[in-house]
Amino acid sequence: VELMVNDVREAIRHLRTWTKPKWLRKNWLTFADKGKIERVPFGVVLVIGPWNYPFQLTLVPLCGAIAAGNCVIVKPSEVSVHSAAKMAELIPKYLDPECYHVVMGGPTESEELLKNKFDHIFFTGSIQVGRKIHQAAARHLTPVTLELGGKSPVFIDNTVDYAMAAQRIMWGKCMNMGQTCVAPDFIICTKEVEKAFIAEVKNAMQAWYGSDWKSKPDLARIINAKHFNRLKSYLLNSGKVAVGGGYDEDDLWIEPSILVDVKVTDPIMQEEVFGPILPIVN
């Protein structure tokens, strides 16, 4: 939320500068003309938000669209149920409902929304859904901003400080339990480096969370059963567990885990992990 508030303050602070026309310098071809760049609103913008950081990644694009003078339709993720409900409650309370509207629902409602012509679409989420949005936007030649997933690799060689590397990488993997688009997705290293790295990971996790990781309030849960089952299948069908490996379906809990002997053809290497499992490829 603090990041979102900072963006709002930044927009308010610079709004006058951003909207001011920019006069162009003349040259020998344009010496008799007056040229300037005027920034004008797109019109009606559709913002489709994700579930992993629902307030920040939905309301920051909303802030930018408002600063640019647009009307906005906000479609929060149906997966983060409580956050979506709070946005549906607060946005019409504090913003003009004739200009800013919240649409609730799941894939069916999103598909209906995308049948309409928007002037810009902003989406944060998976590659699969991003493709569908891009195809729907193309029918109307609507420009899009797509912030999609990836597989953020980490390369470790034998010149690093293993303790520091382990702490930094595991901090990135444990934050929101890896349900972050910029979380480390897999590691590339030699077997020699792997052994030293895993030893330091165990030291770091013990120092941070002790022996009972599940009881620590700083370690979150998986968002829902669908994603839990996807991650559990990685644990059972990719490489072998070197750190962690525990899970509790009733609590949607999966331990921060490291897998070794992972092949590039294993299921975990075919898409973004988006969870607390870190495979190592040699």
LINLIN-V578542 format. One record per residue. N is the residue number from 1. OMEGA is omega in whole degrees, 0 to 359 (none if undefined). D_FIRST is the distance of its C-alpha to the first C-alpha in Angstrom with 1 decimal. Layout:
N|OMEGA|D_FIRST  N|OMEGA|D_FIRST
This chain:
1|181|0.0  2|177|3.8  3|179|5.4  4|179|5.1  5|179|6.3  6|178|8.7  7|178|10.0  8|179|10.7  9|179|12.5  10|179|14.3  11|180|15.5  12|183|16.8  13|188|18.5  14|187|20.3  15|182|20.9  16|179|24.5  17|182|25.3  18|186|24.0  19|182|26.0  20|176|29.2  21|178|32.1  22|180|33.2  23|184|37.0  24|177|38.7  25|180|41.3  26|171|44.8  27|186|47.1  28|177|50.8  29|187|49.9  30|186|47.7  31|182|49.4  32|184|50.5  33|170|47.2  34|182|43.9  35|177|40.9  36|175|37.2  37|176|33.9  38|179|32.1  39|183|28.6  40|180|28.6  41|171|26.2  42|184|26.7  43|178|26.9  44|184|25.1  45|174|22.2  46|176|21.2  47|177|17.7  48|187|17.8  49|178|14.6  50|183|14.7  51|190|14.1  52|171|12.9  53|195|9.2  54|181|9.6  55|183|6.7  56|189|6.1  57|171|9.9  58|186|11.0  59|175|9.4  60|173|9.8  61|176|13.5  62|178|13.8  63|180|13.0  64|180|15.6  65|178|18.0  66|180|17.9  67|179|18.5  68|174|21.4  69|184|22.9  70|162|22.6  71|189|22.5  72|166|20.1  73|181|20.5  74|176|17.3  75|178|18.2  76|177|15.5  77|177|16.7  78|181|19.1  79|176|18.5  80|192|15.1  81|187|17.0  82|178|14.9  83|179|11.7  84|180|14.3  85|180|16.0  86|177|13.2  87|179|12.7  88|179|16.5  89|191|16.6  90|184|14.3  91|178|14.9  92|179|18.7  93|186|18.3  94|179|16.7  95|181|17.9  96|183|21.6  97|176|22.4  98|181|25.3  99|185|23.1  100|188|19.9  101|178|20.5  102|176|18.9  103|179|21.2  104|176|20.9  105|184|23.0  106|182|23.8  107|181|26.0  108|180|28.7  109|178|26.6  110|179|25.1  111|177|28.7  112|178|29.8  113|186|27.1  114|174|28.1  115|180|31.7  116|178|30.8  117|173|30.9  118|179|27.6  119|172|27.6  120|178|24.7  121|178|22.8  122|182|19.5  123|171|19.1  124|181|17.1  125|187|18.9  126|177|22.3  127|183|25.4  128|179|27.5  129|178|25.4  130|178|24.9  131|181|28.7  132|180|29.1  133|179|26.8  134|179|28.6  135|179|31.9  136|180|31.0  137|182|29.8  138|179|33.1  139|181|35.2  140|185|34.0  141|180|33.6  142|176|29.9  143|183|27.9  144|167|25.0  145|184|22.0  146|175|21.7  147|191|19.3  148|183|21.2  149|178|21.9  150|175|24.3  151|186|25.9  152|182|24.7  153|173|27.8  154|177|28.4  155|179|31.9  156|175|33.2  157|187|36.6  158|178|38.8  159|187|38.0  160|167|34.5  161|187|33.5  162|180|33.1  163|180|31.2  164|179|28.6  165|180|28.4  166|181|28.0  167|182|25.2  168|182|23.2  169|181|23.9  170|173|23.2  171|179|19.9  172|182|18.9  173|181|20.5  174|179|19.2  175|184|15.5  176|179|14.4  177|176|18.2  178|180|18.7  179|185|16.9  180|187|15.5  181|181|17.4  182|178|18.1  183|174|19.2  184|185|22.9  185|175|25.0  186|182|28.5  187|173|30.6  188|179|33.9  189|176|36.3  190|177|39.8  191|179|41.0  192|179|41.6  193|180|38.1  194|182|36.7  195|180|38.6  196|181|37.4  197|181|33.8  198|178|33.8  199|180|35.4  200|175|32.6  201|179|29.9  202|178|31.6  203|182|31.7  204|182|28.0  205|177|27.0  206|180|29.5  207|183|28.2  208|193|24.6  209|181|25.2  210|183|28.9  211|181|31.0  212|185|29.0  213|187|25.9  214|184|25.3  215|186|24.9  216|183|22.1  217|181|18.7  218|179|17.0  219|187|18.6  220|176|17.1  221|177|19.4  222|192|20.2  223|180|18.7  224|184|22.1  225|180|25.8  226|181|26.4  227|175|24.2  228|182|25.6  229|177|29.1  230|181|28.5  231|178|27.4  232|179|30.2  233|175|32.7  234|180|31.7  235|186|32.5  236|189|35.8  237|180|36.9  238|176|35.9  239|176|37.5  240|186|37.6  241|175|35.2  242|177|35.4  243|177|32.3  244|178|30.7  245|181|31.7  246|177|31.1  247|179|29.5  248|186|29.4  249|182|29.2  250|183|28.9  251|183|25.6  252|184|24.4  253|170|24.5  254|181|25.6  255|167|26.2  256|190|25.1  257|173|28.3  258|178|30.4  259|176|33.2  260|182|36.3  261|180|39.3  262|176|37.0  263|180|38.8  264|178|37.3  265|180|38.7  266|182|36.8  267|184|34.4  268|181|31.4  269|185|32.2  270|179|32.4  271|179|28.7  272|183|25.2  273|180|24.9  274|179|21.2  275|189|21.7  276|181|22.7  277|185|26.2  278|178|27.5  279|175|30.9  280|179|33.3  281|180|35.8  282|none|38.9
